Amino acid sequence: MLFDLKPKEDIKSFFDREEEINDLVDSIEKYPLTMVTGLRRIGKSSLVRTVIKDKEYQSVFLDGRAMYANSGGNIKKADLIQRLQNALSEFSNFEKLKIFLTNLRGISVKDLSLSMNWKEVDLLSLIEKIEKFSEKENNYTIFFFDEAQYLKYYGTKGGNDLLSLFSYMYDNFKFIKIIISGSEIGLLHNFLNVDDYKSPLYGRYIREISLNPFDKLTSISFLEKGFDEIKVKIDREDIRKAVEILDGIPGYLVEFGNRYAQFKDLDMAIKSTFQGLSGMVEGEIKELERKSPRYVQTLAYISNGINTWSGLKNAFFAKGDTISDSRLYEILKNLEKMTWIKQENTGEKYKIIDNVLKEILKKR
């Protein structure tokens, strides 16, 4: 169902992404490491999950943002091993895999349960066993790291220990493939840092697959098909108005579809959609605010039309914040890397990329 609020896993429910699906399958076949990028709620996780299920690949799913949040912002080996233990317990072929994991130091396997002692487990030895198992099964195992830019908070070396592991997997394994995704695209590129000779992944080719928002016609078709599936009648003009407000991010369109099905009224559905999305967005805004309140203040200024360098500088000064040129430059560059704002060309106005976010920020 198109309006399912959970990440898609059925290829029949994944709308108008044939090219991206084919690109991802091709990349898995050809390259050790693939990067999937795009805005928040655009369907990155759904793309990966859909391909994994459709091709019946084995998979290990790890969420970088969840590890970051649950560890208090400093991801330790214990956090990673706990997530890995949970992921392997849900491994699609666990009944066969567990035979390969017995006798590994720090790992205990009993029936269909798995426990791992983080102090004793050697990650490389574990992954080597999964590679041998995957080779025996003649099937890829996908290590999927969602929101992988948060892995830079792993350990004390800016995540370099994990990058070194990725590098080894890249060079030595044939049946394990790595997929990383992220919505903070600039930060994800910075974390991998493949152009810096000091990076463990220096010089290695990474295929990048980018998901873009639907255009207006595709967004309208998405909503029309979704409403047909749930047998809800809606005027085409109401669909057009909803698309104008929400733009082409599938996660927002799905939220609207569910709200309209509940209220059968455009204005109530739009209002309720924004209320629902505000809760999700507020969590991200608070996370950003913990890094620096100036990030959120800058976004608020831009959403309200103060969108030039001089305008922003004057706005901060008017509130008694004598921000330096270098600090304002750093804030704007970081917000671009985190995919909150963009500037088409040097000297042009800054704009909030996400229309829904822009409207929510206006009301803060």
C-alpha positions as CSV (number, residue, x, y, z in Angstrom):
1,M,0.0,0.0,0.0
2,L,1.4,3.4,-1.0
3,F,0.0,5.1,2.1
4,D,1.7,2.6,4.5
5,L,3.5,4.7,7.2
6,K,6.2,2.1,7.6
7,P,9.3,2.0,5.3
8,K,8.4,0.1,2.1
9,E,9.7,-3.4,1.6
10,D,7.4,-4.6,-1.2
11,I,8.5,-3.5,-4.7
12,K,4.9,-3.1,-5.8
13,S,4.4,-0.5,-3.1
14,F,7.4,1.5,-4.1
15,F,6.2,4.2,-6.5
16,D,8.1,5.5,-9.6
17,R,11.6,4.5,-8.5
18,E,12.4,2.0,-11.2
19,E,15.6,3.8,-12.3
20,E,16.9,4.0,-8.7
21,I,16.0,0.4,-8.0
22,N,17.9,-0.8,-11.1
23,D,20.8,1.5,-10.3
24,L,21.0,0.0,-6.7
25,V,20.9,-3.6,-8.0
26,D,23.6,-2.8,-10.5
27,S,25.8,-1.1,-7.9
28,I,25.5,-4.1,-5.5
29,E,26.5,-6.4,-8.3
30,K,29.5,-4.3,-9.3
31,Y,30.8,-2.4,-6.3
32,P,31.7,-3.2,-2.7
33,L,30.2,0.1,-1.3
34,T,27.2,2.1,-2.4
35,M,25.9,5.4,-1.0
36,V,22.2,6.3,-1.1
37,T,21.5,10.0,-0.5
38,G,18.5,12.3,-0.4
39,L,16.4,14.6,1.8
40,R,14.7,13.4,5.0
41,R,11.6,11.2,4.4
42,I,12.3,10.8,0.7
43,G,12.5,7.0,0.8
44,K,16.2,6.1,1.1
45,S,15.5,3.3,3.6
46,S,12.5,2.1,1.6
47,L,14.7,1.9,-1.5
48,V,17.3,-0.3,0.2
49,R,14.8,-2.5,2.0
50,T,12.8,-3.0,-1.2
51,V,15.8,-4.1,-3.2
52,I,17.0,-6.4,-0.4
53,K,13.6,-8.2,-0.1
54,D,13.0,-8.3,-3.9
55,K,16.4,-9.9,-4.6
56,E,16.3,-12.0,-1.5
57,Y,19.7,-10.7,-0.3
58,Q,20.7,-11.4,3.3
59,S,21.0,-8.2,5.3
60,V,22.3,-6.6,8.5
61,F,20.6,-3.3,9.3
62,L,22.2,-0.7,11.6
63,D,20.8,2.7,12.3
64,G,23.5,5.3,12.9
65,R,21.1,8.0,14.2
66,A,19.6,5.5,16.8
67,M,23.1,4.5,18.0
68,Y,24.0,8.2,18.3
69,A,20.8,9.1,20.2
70,N,20.9,6.0,22.6
71,S,24.6,6.5,23.4
72,G,24.3,10.1,24.3
73,G,26.3,11.3,21.3
74,N,29.4,9.2,21.9
75,I,29.0,5.8,20.2
76,K,31.1,3.1,21.9
77,K,31.9,-0.5,20.9
78,A,29.3,-1.7,23.4
79,D,26.6,0.3,21.5
80,L,27.7,-1.0,18.1
81,I,27.8,-4.7,19.3
82,Q,24.4,-4.4,21.0
83,R,22.9,-3.2,17.7
84,L,24.8,-5.8,15.7
85,Q,23.5,-8.5,18.1
86,N,19.9,-7.4,17.5
87,A,20.4,-7.2,13.7
88,L,22.0,-10.7,13.5
89,S,19.2,-12.1,15.6
90,E,16.8,-11.0,12.8
91,F,19.1,-12.3,10.0
92,S,16.9,-14.0,7.4
93,N,19.1,-17.1,7.3
94,F,20.0,-17.2,10.9
95,E,19.3,-20.9,11.3
96,K,22.2,-21.6,8.9
97,L,24.4,-18.7,9.9
98,K,24.6,-19.7,13.6
99,I,26.7,-22.7,12.7
100,F,29.4,-20.4,11.4
101,L,29.2,-18.2,14.5
102,T,29.7,-21.0,17.0
103,N,33.2,-21.1,18.6
104,L,33.7,-17.5,17.9
105,R,35.1,-15.7,21.0
106,G,32.5,-13.5,22.7
107,I,29.6,-15.1,20.9
108,S,27.0,-17.5,22.4
109,V,24.4,-19.1,20.2
110,K,21.5,-21.1,21.6
111,D,18.6,-22.2,19.4
112,L,17.5,-19.0,17.7
113,S,19.0,-16.6,20.3
114,L,22.3,-14.8,20.0
115,S,24.3,-13.0,22.7
116,M,27.5,-11.1,22.2
117,N,30.0,-10.0,24.8
118,W,31.3,-6.6,23.5
119,K,34.5,-6.8,25.4
120,E,35.5,-10.1,23.8
121,V,34.0,-9.9,20.3
122,D,36.4,-9.3,17.4
123,L,34.4,-7.5,14.7
124,L,36.7,-8.5,11.9
125,S,36.6,-12.2,12.8
126,L,32.8,-12.0,13.0
127,I,32.4,-10.4,9.6
128,E,34.9,-12.8,8.0
129,K,32.6,-15.7,9.2
130,I,29.6,-13.9,7.6
131,E,31.6,-13.6,4.4
132,K,32.4,-17.3,4.4
133,F,28.8,-18.1,5.1
134,S,27.6,-15.8,2.3
135,E,30.0,-17.4,-0.1
136,K,28.7,-20.9,0.8
137,E,25.1,-19.7,0.2
138,N,26.2,-17.9,-3.0
139,N,24.2,-14.9,-1.9
140,Y,25.2,-11.4,-0.9
141,T,24.9,-10.1,2.6
142,I,24.2,-6.4,2.7
143,F,25.5,-4.4,5.6
144,F,23.1,-1.4,5.6
145,F,24.2,1.6,7.7
146,D,21.3,4.1,7.7
147,E,22.1,7.7,8.5
148,A,25.8,6.7,8.4
149,Q,27.1,10.3,9.0
150,Y,26.5,9.7,12.7
151,L,29.2,7.0,12.7
152,K,31.8,9.8,12.9
153,Y,30.9,9.8,16.6
154,Y,32.1,6.2,17.0
155,G,35.2,5.8,19.2
156,T,37.8,8.5,19.7
157,K,39.1,8.8,16.1
158,G,36.1,10.4,14.4
159,G,34.8,7.0,13.2
160,N,38.1,6.1,11.5
161,D,38.1,2.7,13.2
162,L,34.9,1.9,11.3
163,L,36.2,3.4,8.1
164,S,39.2,1.1,8.4
165,L,36.9,-1.9,8.8
166,F,34.9,-0.7,5.7
167,S,38.2,-0.4,3.8
168,Y,39.2,-4.0,4.7
169,M,35.7,-5.2,3.7
170,Y,35.9,-3.3,0.5
171,D,39.3,-4.8,-0.5
172,N,38.9,-8.4,0.7
173,F,35.2,-9.5,0.6
174,K,33.3,-10.6,-2.4
175,F,29.9,-11.5,-0.9
176,I,29.5,-8.8,1.7
177,K,28.4,-5.5,0.3
178,I,28.1,-2.2,2.2
179,I,25.3,0.3,1.7
180,I,25.3,3.6,3.5
181,S,22.6,6.2,3.4
182,G,22.3,9.7,4.8
183,S,20.1,12.8,4.6
184,E,22.9,15.1,5.8
185,I,24.7,14.6,2.5
186,G,27.6,17.0,2.9
187,L,28.4,15.5,6.3
188,L,28.2,12.0,4.9
189,H,30.7,12.9,2.2
190,N,33.0,14.5,4.8
191,F,32.8,11.4,7.0
192,L,33.9,9.1,4.2
193,N,36.5,11.6,3.0
194,V,37.6,9.4,0.1
195,D,39.6,12.3,-1.4
196,D,41.9,12.7,1.6
197,Y,44.9,10.5,1.6
198,K,44.6,10.2,5.4
199,S,41.2,8.6,5.2
200,P,41.1,4.8,5.4
201,L,38.8,4.8,2.3
202,Y,41.1,7.1,0.3
203,G,41.0,6.5,-3.4
204,R,38.2,3.9,-3.4
205,Y,35.3,4.4,-5.7
206,I,31.9,4.7,-4.1
207,R,28.8,4.6,-6.3
208,E,26.3,7.3,-5.2
209,I,22.6,7.0,-5.9
210,S,20.5,10.1,-5.2
211,L,16.8,10.2,-4.6
212,N,15.1,13.4,-5.6
213,P,11.6,14.6,-4.7
214,F,8.8,13.7,-7.1
215,D,7.9,16.4,-9.6
216,K,4.3,17.8,-9.4
217,L,2.8,15.4,-11.9
218,T,4.4,12.4,-10.3
219,S,3.2,13.6,-6.8
220,I,-0.3,14.0,-8.1
221,S,-0.2,10.5,-9.6
222,F,1.2,9.1,-6.4
223,L,-1.7,10.5,-4.4
224,E,-4.3,9.5,-6.9
225,K,-3.1,5.9,-6.9
226,G,-2.8,5.9,-3.1
227,F,-6.4,7.1,-2.7
228,D,-7.6,4.5,-5.3
229,E,-6.0,1.7,-3.3
230,I,-7.8,2.7,-0.1
231,K,-11.0,3.6,-2.1
232,V,-11.2,7.2,-0.9
233,K,-12.7,9.8,-3.3
234,I,-10.9,13.1,-3.5
235,D,-11.2,16.0,-5.9
236,R,-8.2,16.3,-8.3
237,E,-8.0,20.0,-7.5
238,D,-7.6,19.2,-3.8
239,I,-4.8,16.8,-4.7
240,R,-3.2,19.6,-6.7
241,K,-3.5,22.0,-3.8
242,A,-2.0,19.5,-1.4
243,V,1.0,18.9,-3.7
244,E,1.6,22.7,-4.0
245,I,1.8,22.9,-0.2
246,L,3.6,19.7,0.6
247,D,5.9,19.4,-2.4
248,G,7.2,16.1,-3.7
249,I,8.6,14.3,-0.6
250,P,6.9,10.9,-0.4
251,G,6.9,10.8,3.4
252,Y,4.8,14.0,3.5
253,L,2.4,12.8,0.8
254,V,1.9,9.5,2.7
255,E,1.1,11.5,5.9
256,F,-1.4,13.6,4.0
257,G,-3.0,10.6,2.4
258,N,-3.7,9.0,5.8
259,R,-5.0,12.3,7.3
260,Y,-7.3,13.0,4.4
261,A,-8.6,9.4,4.6
262,Q,-9.5,10.2,8.2
263,F,-11.1,13.7,7.8
264,K,-12.3,13.7,4.2
265,D,-11.6,17.5,4.3
266,L,-8.6,19.2,2.6
267,D,-8.1,22.0,5.2
268,M,-8.4,19.7,8.2
269,A,-6.1,17.1,6.5
270,I,-3.4,19.7,5.7
271,K,-3.6,21.1,9.2
272,S,-3.4,17.7,10.8
273,T,-0.6,16.7,8.5
274,F,1.5,19.7,9.7
275,Q,0.7,18.9,13.3
276,G,1.9,15.3,12.8
277,L,5.0,16.3,10.9
278,S,5.8,19.0,13.5
279,G,6.4,16.4,16.1
280,M,8.9,14.6,13.9
281,V,10.6,17.8,12.7
282,E,10.8,19.2,16.2
283,G,13.0,16.3,17.3
284,E,15.4,17.1,14.5
285,I,15.4,20.8,15.3
286,K,16.1,20.1,19.0
287,E,19.0,17.9,18.0
288,L,20.3,20.7,15.8
289,E,19.8,23.2,18.7
290,R,22.0,21.1,20.9
291,K,24.8,21.6,18.5
292,S,24.3,25.4,18.5
293,P,21.1,27.5,19.1
294,R,22.5,29.7,16.2
295,Y,21.7,27.0,13.7
296,V,18.0,27.1,14.5
297,Q,17.9,30.9,14.8
298,T,19.5,31.1,11.3
299,L,16.9,28.7,9.9
300,A,14.1,30.7,11.5
301,Y,15.4,33.9,9.9
302,I,15.7,32.4,6.5
303,S,12.2,30.8,6.7
304,N,10.9,34.3,7.4
305,G,12.6,35.9,4.5
306,I,15.8,37.1,6.0
307,N,17.9,35.2,3.5
308,T,21.0,37.2,2.5
309,W,24.4,37.3,4.2
310,S,23.9,41.0,5.2
311,G,20.4,40.5,6.3
312,L,21.3,37.5,8.6
313,K,24.3,39.4,10.0
314,N,22.0,42.4,10.8
315,A,19.3,40.2,12.3
316,F,21.8,38.6,14.8
317,F,23.1,42.0,15.7
318,A,19.6,43.4,16.3
319,K,19.1,40.6,18.9
320,G,22.4,41.6,20.6
321,D,24.3,38.7,19.1
322,T,27.5,40.1,17.6
323,I,28.3,37.1,15.5
324,S,31.6,37.2,13.6
325,D,31.8,36.8,9.8
326,S,33.7,33.6,10.1
327,R,31.2,32.1,12.5
328,L,28.2,33.0,10.3
329,Y,30.0,31.6,7.3
330,E,30.6,28.3,9.2
331,I,27.0,28.1,10.3
332,L,25.7,28.6,6.7
333,K,28.1,26.1,5.3
334,N,27.3,23.5,7.9
335,L,23.5,23.9,7.3
336,E,24.2,23.3,3.6
337,K,26.2,20.2,4.4
338,M,23.3,19.0,6.6
339,T,20.9,19.6,3.7
340,W,18.7,22.1,5.6
341,I,19.4,25.1,3.2
342,K,20.8,25.7,-0.2
343,Q,22.2,28.6,-2.2
344,E,22.0,28.1,-6.0
345,N,25.0,30.4,-6.8
346,T,27.4,32.5,-4.8
347,G,25.8,35.7,-3.8
348,E,22.2,34.4,-4.2
349,K,19.7,34.2,-1.4
350,Y,19.6,31.2,0.9
351,K,16.5,29.1,1.0
352,I,15.0,26.3,3.1
353,I,15.1,23.1,1.0
354,D,12.1,21.5,2.6
355,N,8.7,23.5,2.2
356,V,7.1,21.7,5.2
357,L,10.1,22.5,7.4
358,K,10.0,26.1,6.2
359,E,6.3,26.5,7.3
360,I,7.0,24.8,10.7
361,L,10.0,27.1,11.3
362,K,7.9,30.2,10.6
363,K,5.7,29.3,13.6
364,R,8.5,28.9,16.1
